[in-house]
Amino acid sequence: MRIIIQPSARAAAIEAAALIAAALDAKPDLVIGLPTGRTAVPMYRALAALHRAGRASFRDATSFNLDEFIGIPATHPGSYRSFMTRPLFRHVDLPAERAYVLNGLARQPRDAAAAFEAAIETAGGLDIAVVGLGANGHIGFNEPSRALSARTHVVKLHASTRRANAALFGGDWHRVPTSALSMGMATILGARRVVLLATGRHKAAIVTRALGGAITTRVPGSLLQTHPNCVVVLDREAARGLAARISRA
Ligand code: GLP
């Protein structure tokens, strides 16, 4: 695991965007897993800026979003499809038909999940999975649990996760859907490279547990420790506890 610590959240976002741009340059038909969340927004803005500057093209790329809420249409402002459109999709040249986001209104979510997995496989598997880290340790919507699902599946969201997503639903967490579809941990860990971006003081404790603690399904992010090619991009605030742990070791 390679850990890069930047002085600010903005610098960390720019670093993560630069990693993605370099990967696109090396393999224009990159297959990339993309996260949502506030942390990812500055990274997407940086990527859009790189695209405008002619330094990142998604023309031949394929993206798979990690997750989507169940029960709301893609057009809903709180959907992750809408979330992706605002800072990234509408600003770059990624063809709409190759920007896969799970369908939260699928009549049979399990079939949608299976079709999503099949599409990843047809695309040749994920070259990179870019992920964020929930404050409770979740990756995508793989919530802390006694056991985790390997592949894309339906999840019941924890109350803390619904609260963390309230801003997308007018600040009222009761309006946040109770379930979602999420790429499974095995699918994410099957990516040839994983890039984790986490920033802010409020992430310091979970970053310490996920990267410096025991590997457990109770902290899905801790499974990243098992990946042979995982790059972690943090700002100083998120790395606080980790730095202390490393210097004590
Ligand atoms: C959401 C997403 C996750 C994301 C997490 C972190 O719940 N489903 O994929 O990593 O939030 O979000 P934030 O960056 O806003 O802390």
Residues whose N, C-alpha, C, O or C-beta is under 5 A from the ligand:
A	BS01	GLP	P35 T36 G37 R38 T39 A40 D67 G132 L133 G134 I139 G140 F141
